[in-house]
Amino acid sequence: MKPTVACGGLIASLIVGSLAACSDATPGASPSMPQAGAGSMAGSAAAGASGMPGTSGSAAIAGASGSGVAGGGGGAGVSGAAGAAGTAATAGTAGAAGSGNPPVGAVPADYARGRSAGCGKPLPTGQEPRARFRTDIAVTQVDQAWLTEFNESEDEYEDRNYSVKVPLDYDPNKAYTLNIIGGGCGGDGQGYGGQAAWPDNDDSTVIHVHPNYKGGCYQDDGVNNPEEAFFDVWFPQVMERYCIDQERVFMTGYSSGAWNAITHGCSRAKLIRGHGQSVGGLRERHSECQGPVAAFFAVDVLDTTNPIHDVNEAMTCTGGEAEGCFRGKKICTGSNDVNGSGCVDEGSGLALKRALERNGCVGNATQPWGGKLADGNYRYVTFINDNLKPGDAVPQAKLDSVKAWFPVAADGKNTIPACVKYTGCPAAFPVVWCTTYDNGHGGKDKITTDRGDDMMGGYQRFFEQDVPRYAP
């Protein structure tokens, strides 16, 4: 669920634009897609002007009983061009160093690489392979400004815990993939639900971590929120205790856990190689993003709990996302920082747009993703409920519920690909967007985690096949 309240709604043009690029889509003009930003470019000093010096990487926050990953230095600035000769033999001033941002698509120098400090160490006392090993954390030191802004007490965010499961054949000298998992709202957070990218059973080949939540949901709204404070304690502990491949750290979640995964994929991108989310979004109020991150989104056009776009239900409009509309309603344009400005859009559609900008993706061209089955149908298709399979005839009522806004096959078959990959993104930071038409606020399990014909769910397929190791 979405812990904070916003106007309900969805997004039209984003999906139409993506799916219309596929050959099976109904022909016709598509509304424009959100435009990807150019990303940060390396600065160069103009002749005679002073460039900005490269900045140093920030140091990681040390966790209790663990050690943080040291921040790396900022990249060297590009030298400015020499100044032109001045009049009457007065020499022009030489340009200073340019800004230290890496080129678009490049991996920042301070992103985590290599093996964690826990390699070579035995399991913590009392931990057995595959058994859930819980660690309690009494204090996480939530930011005082956040507590004041959200009128919360620090006491509410004490006594946190997380659990870790390692494979049956855990080898402390082998660096493992780490899958951080978060579930939806409800209960006390001890159930450790969510969506594991790799099987969370005795066949597991990765390390699973389940951080709990307080207050019924992950509290990821706002700058320096409690979940980031919690992460900065438990994550260094995990790195210190277990042998982790730091280029294979992936965070996945459903609903509230999806919001949390997207939040950390933004503010802790130096440590999170990629995130997978099912029906989450990105808060308007969030900590500064550290840089690009591989991203997988699974959403549904009929989800009104965590919609693709928040809309103003009282305002009708025509057109697509380019016109500020989604399914005939006006997309919210308000801000939490401006009283009376109206509802705020924090949907997954906006999170996608921000990811494309941050990753330096060029254009909005896509191609179907996930491959095909032996019968030639796409593995992942848009209708997944009621035992509908790829290629099946779709009931007319289902087609009627979406065809005014989203492409359906002319013959009424379940053949429209649900998943597309953005072809203009850097190879190191891919983005995949999967859209279903009839699952509402469901977990999109048939796409994200179900092990189908090749025994691999969508999250695992994306992380293993599409997210490369960083170049040396």
C-alpha positions in Angstrom: 0.0 0.0 0.0 0.9 3.6 -0.3 1.3 4.9 3.3 0.6 8.6 2.5 -2.8 9.6 0.9 -3.0 11.1 -2.6 -5.7 11.4 -5.3 -6.3 8.1 -7.0 -5.6 7.5 -10.7 -3.4 5.9 -13.4 -1.4 6.8 -16.6 -2.3 6.3 -20.3 0.2 7.7 -22.7 3.2 6.1 -21.0 1.8 2.6 -21.6 0.4 3.3 -25.1 3.6 4.8 -26.2 5.6 1.8 -24.9 3.4 -0.9 -26.3 2.6 0.8 -29.6 6.3 0.3 -30.5 5.7 -3.5 -30.5 4.6 -5.2 -33.7 1.5 -6.8 -32.2 0.0 -3.5 -31.0 -3.0 -2.0 -32.6 -1.8 0.5 -35.2 -2.4 4.2 -34.7 -0.8 7.3 -33.3 0.6 7.0 -29.8 0.7 9.8 -27.3 4.2 11.0 -26.5 6.4 9.2 -23.9 8.1 11.1 -21.0 11.3 12.5 -22.3 14.5 11.2 -20.8 16.8 13.8 -19.5 20.4 14.2 -20.7 21.9 13.3 -17.4 25.0 14.9 -15.9 27.7 15.7 -18.4 31.4 16.3 -17.6 31.9 20.0 -17.3 34.5 21.8 -19.4 35.8 25.3 -18.6 35.3 28.0 -21.2 38.3 29.9 -22.3 39.5 32.1 -19.5 36.6 31.1 -17.2 36.8 29.3 -14.0 35.4 25.7 -14.0 34.1 24.0 -10.9 36.5 21.6 -9.2 35.6 17.9 -9.0 33.9 17.0 -5.8 34.9 14.2 -3.5 32.6 11.2 -2.8 30.8 11.2 0.4 31.8 8.8 3.1 29.3 6.1 4.0 27.7 6.2 7.4 29.1 3.6 9.7 26.6 1.1 11.1 26.5 -0.3 14.5 28.6 -3.4 14.9 29.7 -3.1 11.3 31.8 -1.0 9.0 30.6 1.2 6.3 31.8 1.3 2.7 34.2 4.2 2.2 33.1 6.8 -0.3 35.4 7.2 -3.3 36.9 10.4 -4.6 35.1 12.4 -7.2 36.4 12.1 -10.8 39.0 14.6 -11.9 37.7 17.7 -13.6 38.3 18.4 -17.2 41.0 21.0 -17.8 39.7 24.3 -19.1 41.0 25.7 -22.3 43.8 28.3 -22.1 42.6 31.8 -22.1 43.0 33.9 -25.2 45.7 36.5 -25.3 44.6 39.8 -23.8 45.2 43.3 -25.3 48.5 45.1 -25.0 50.4 42.0 -24.1 48.1 41.1 -21.2 47.8 37.3 -21.2 44.3 35.7 -20.8 43.6 33.8 -17.6 43.9 30.0 -17.9 40.6 28.1 -17.4 40.3 26.2 -14.2 39.4 22.5 -13.8 35.9 21.5 -15.1 33.3 19.7 -13.0 34.0 16.2 -11.9 30.8 14.5 -12.9 31.3 11.3 -15.0 30.0 11.1 -18.6 26.5 10.0 -19.1 26.3 6.2 -18.9 29.6 5.9 -17.1 29.8 4.1 -13.8 30.6 6.6 -11.0 34.0 5.9 -9.4 32.6 5.7 -5.9 30.1 2.9 -6.7 30.7 -0.2 -4.6 32.8 -2.9 -6.2 34.6 -6.1 -5.1 34.0 -8.4 -2.2 32.6 -7.4 1.1 34.5 -7.3 4.4 32.7 -10.4 5.5 34.5 -12.7 3.1 36.5 -15.3 4.9 34.6 -15.0 8.2 32.5 -17.8 9.7 28.7 -17.3 10.1 27.7 -15.4 13.2 27.4 -17.5 16.3 24.2 -19.4 16.3 23.3 -19.0 12.6 22.6 -22.1 10.6 22.3 -22.2 6.7 18.8 -21.5 5.5 17.6 -20.7 9.0 16.3 -17.2 9.5 18.9 -15.4 11.6 17.5 -12.3 13.3 19.4 -9.3 14.5 17.8 -6.7 16.7 18.7 -3.0 16.5 17.7 -0.8 19.4 18.4 2.7 17.9 18.6 3.9 14.4 18.9 7.7 15.1 16.2 9.1 12.8 16.9 12.6 11.5 15.4 15.2 13.7 14.3 17.4 10.8 12.3 14.4 9.5 10.7 13.8 12.9 9.7 17.5 13.1 8.3 17.6 9.5 6.2 14.5 9.9 5.3 15.1 13.6 6.7 11.7 14.6 8.6 10.5 17.7 11.9 8.8 17.5 10.6 6.2 19.9 8.4 4.9 17.1 11.5 3.8 15.1 13.5 2.1 17.8 13.7 -1.7 18.3 14.0 -2.6 14.6 15.3 -5.9 13.3 16.3 -7.7 10.1 16.8 -11.3 9.3 19.3 -13.1 7.0 19.1 -16.4 5.2 22.2 -18.0 3.6 22.3 -21.0 1.2 22.6 -24.5 2.6 26.1 -24.8 1.1 27.2 -21.3 2.2 30.9 -20.9 1.6 32.5 -17.9 3.5 35.1 -17.6 0.8 32.6 -17.3 -2.1 31.0 -13.9 -2.8 27.2 -14.2 -3.1 24.5 -12.1 -4.7 22.4 -10.3 -2.0 18.7 -9.9 -2.4 17.0 -7.4 -0.1 13.3 -8.0 0.1 10.4 -5.9 1.4 6.7 -6.7 1.7 3.5 -4.7 1.6 1.8 -2.9 4.5 0.0 -4.7 7.2 0.8 -6.4 10.5 4.0 -5.7 12.4 6.6 -6.3 9.7 7.7 -9.6 11.2 6.2 -11.7 8.5 9.1 -10.8 6.1 6.9 -10.9 3.0 7.7 -9.4 -0.3 9.0 -10.7 -3.6 12.3 -12.5 -3.6 14.0 -12.3 -7.0 15.6 -15.7 -6.4 13.9 -18.7 -4.8 13.8 -18.2 -1.0 13.9 -22.0 -0.3 16.4 -24.8 0.2 17.5 -24.4 -3.5 18.6 -20.8 -2.9 21.9 -19.8 -4.3 21.8 -16.2 -2.9 21.7 -14.5 0.4 18.3 -13.0 1.3 17.8 -10.1 3.8 14.4 -9.1 5.1 14.4 -5.7 7.0 11.3 -5.2 9.0 9.2 -2.1 9.2 7.5 -0.1 12.0 4.1 1.5 12.0 2.4 -0.9 9.5 4.4 0.2 6.5 7.9 1.2 5.4 8.2 4.9 6.2 10.1 6.0 3.1 8.5 9.4 2.6 10.7 12.5 3.1 14.4 13.4 3.1 16.5 11.4 5.4 13.6 9.2 6.3 13.6 6.4 9.0 14.1 3.6 6.4 17.4 5.3 5.2 18.5 5.6 8.8 17.7 2.0 9.4 19.5 0.9 6.2 22.6 2.8 7.2 22.8 0.6 10.3 21.9 -2.9 9.1 23.5 -2.8 5.7 27.1 -2.3 6.9 26.5 -5.1 9.4 25.5 -7.4 6.6 28.6 -6.4 4.6 30.8 -7.0 7.6 29.3 -10.5 8.5 28.7 -12.2 5.1 30.7 -12.7 1.9 28.8 -10.5 -0.7 29.6 -9.5 -4.2 29.1 -5.8 -4.0 28.2 -5.5 -7.7 25.3 -8.0 -7.2 23.2 -6.2 -4.5 19.5 -6.1 -5.6 16.5 -4.7 -3.7 13.0 -6.0 -4.6 9.6 -5.4 -3.1 5.8 -5.4 -3.4 3.7 -2.3 -2.6 5.2 -0.6 0.4 8.3 -2.7 -0.1 8.4 -1.5 -3.7 8.3 2.2 -2.6 11.2 1.3 -0.3 13.2 -0.4 -3.0 12.8 2.6 -5.4 13.7 5.0 -2.5 17.0 3.2 -1.8 17.7 2.7 -5.5 17.7 6.5 -5.6 19.4 7.6 -2.3 21.7 4.5 -1.9 22.5 3.9 -5.6 26.2 3.6 -4.7 25.4 0.4 -2.9 22.3 -0.9 -4.7 23.1 -2.3 -8.1 19.5 -2.5 -9.2 15.9 -2.6 -7.9 12.8 -4.5 -8.9 9.4 -3.1 -7.8 5.9 -4.3 -8.1 3.3 -1.5 -7.8 5.3 1.1 -6.0 6.3 4.7 -6.7 8.8 7.5 -5.9 8.0 10.1 -3.3 8.0 13.8 -4.3 9.9 14.4 -1.0 13.0 12.2 -1.2 16.7 12.3 -0.4 19.0 13.3 -3.3 19.6 10.5 -5.7 23.3 9.4 -5.8 23.3 8.4 -9.5 22.1 5.8 -12.0 20.7 2.4 -11.1 19.3 -0.6 -13.0 15.5 -0.6 -12.7 12.7 -3.0 -13.3 9.0 -1.8 -12.9 5.9 -4.0 -12.8 2.6 -2.1 -12.8 -1.0 -2.5 -13.7 -3.2 0.1 -15.4 -6.2 -0.7 -13.1 -4.2 -0.3 -9.9 -6.0 2.5 -7.9 -4.1 1.8 -4.6 -0.6 2.7 -5.9 -1.5 4.0 -9.4 0.8 4.6 -12.3 -0.1 8.2 -12.1 -2.1 10.0 -9.4 -5.0 11.9 -11.0 -7.6 14.4 -10.0 -10.8 12.4 -10.3 -12.9 15.6 -10.5 -11.1 16.9 -13.6 -11.7 15.2 -16.9 -9.5 15.7 -20.0 -8.7 14.3 -23.4 -5.4 13.2 -24.7 -2.4 11.3 -23.3 0.4 11.9 -20.8 1.8 14.7 -23.0 -1.5 16.5 -22.5 -1.4 15.8 -18.8 -4.1 13.2 -18.9 -4.5 9.6 -17.9 -7.6 7.5 -18.7 -9.6 10.7 -19.2 -8.5 12.3 -15.9 -6.1 15.2 -15.2 -2.7 14.1 -13.8 -2.0 15.7 -10.4 0.3 18.7 -10.6 0.4 19.8 -6.9 3.3 19.7 -4.5 3.6 18.8 -0.8 5.6 22.0 -0.4 2.9 24.3 -1.7 -0.3 24.5 0.4 -3.4 24.4 -1.7 -1.6 23.3 -4.9 -3.7 20.2 -5.3 -3.0 16.5 -5.4 0.5 15.2 -5.9 1.6 12.7 -8.5 4.0 10.1 -7.0 3.1 7.2 -9.2 5.3 4.6 -10.8 5.1 6.4 -14.1 6.9 9.4 -12.7 9.4 7.0 -11.0 10.1 5.6 -14.5 10.6 9.0 -16.0 13.1 9.9 -13.2 15.0 6.6 -13.7 15.3 7.3 -17.4 16.6 10.8 -16.8 19.0 9.7 -14.0 20.4 6.8 -16.1 21.1 9.1 -19.1 18.7 7.2 -21.4 18.3 8.7 -24.8 14.8 8.9 -26.4 11.9 6.6 -25.6 12.3 3.8 -28.0 11.5 0.3 -26.6 11.6 -3.3 -27.7 9.6 -6.3 -26.3 11.5 -7.9 -23.4 11.5 -11.3 -21.8 11.6 -13.5 -24.9 9.1 -15.8 -26.5 7.7 -19.2 -25.7 8.0 -22.3 -27.9 4.6 -21.4 -29.5 5.9 -18.0 -30.6 3.9 -16.0 -28.1 5.6 -13.5 -25.8 6.4 -14.9 -22.4 5.0 -12.0 -20.5 1.6 -10.6 -21.7 -0.8 -8.0 -20.5 -3.7 -10.2 -19.2 -2.5 -12.5 -16.4 -5.6 -13.1 -14.1 -8.2 -15.8 -14.4 -5.7 -18.4 -15.7 -5.2 -16.5 -18.9 -2.1 -17.6 -20.8 -0.2 -16.1 -23.7 -2.2 -16.6 -26.8 -5.5 -17.3 -25.1 -8.7 -15.5 -26.2 -9.4 -12.6 -23.8 -13.0 -12.2 -22.5 -14.7 -9.2 -24.1 -15.3 -7.5 -20.7 -11.6 -7.4 -20.0 -10.8 -6.0 -23.5 -13.6 -3.3 -23.0 -12.1 -2.2 -19.7 -8.9 -1.0 -21.3 -9.1 -0.8 -25.0 -10.1 2.9 -25.0 -6.7 3.8 -23.7 -4.3 0.9 -24.2 -3.5 -1.4 -27.2 -5.2 -4.8 -27.4 -4.8 -7.3 -30.2 -7.2 -6.9 -33.1 -8.2 -10.6 -32.8 -8.8 -10.3 -29.1 -6.0 -12.7 -28.2 -3.6 -12.3 -25.3 -0.6 -11.5 -27.4 0.4 -7.9 -26.5 3.8 -8.0 -24.8 3.6 -6.7 -21.2 7.3 -5.9 -20.8 9.5 -3.5 -22.8 13.1 -2.5 -22.5 14.3 1.0 -23.2 16.9 0.7 -26.0 18.4 4.1 -25.4 19.7 3.4 -21.9 23.4 2.8 -21.1 24.2 -0.9 -21.0 25.3 -0.6 -17.4 22.0 0.8 -16.3 19.1 -0.9 -18.2 15.4 -0.1 -17.5 12.5 -2.5 -18.1 8.8 -1.6 -17.7 6.1 -4.2 -17.5 2.4 -3.4 -17.7 -0.6 -5.7 -17.0 -4.2 -4.9 -17.7 -6.2 -6.9 -15.1 -4.2 -7.5 -12.0 -5.0 -4.2 -10.1 -2.9 -4.0 -7.0 -1.8 -7.6 -7.2 1.8 -8.6 -7.1 2.3 -9.3 -10.8 3.8 -12.6 -9.7 3.4 -14.2 -13.1 5.9 -11.6 -14.4 8.1 -10.9 -11.4 8.7 -14.1 -9.5 6.9 -17.1 -11.0 9.3 -19.6 -12.4 7.8 -20.4 -15.8 9.0 -22.6 -18.7 12.7 -21.9 -18.1 12.4 -21.8 -14.3 13.3 -18.1 -14.1 11.0 -15.2 -12.9 11.2 -11.7 -14.4 13.2 -10.2 -11.6 15.9 -12.9 -11.8 15.9 -12.8 -15.6 16.5 -9.0 -15.5 19.2 -9.1 -12.9 21.1 -12.0 -14.3 20.7 -11.4 -18.1 20.4 -7.6 -18.4 22.4 -6.1 -15.6 26.1 -6.5 -16.3 29.1 -6.3 -14.0 30.8 -2.9 -14.0 33.6 -2.7 -16.6 37.1 -2.8 -15.0 
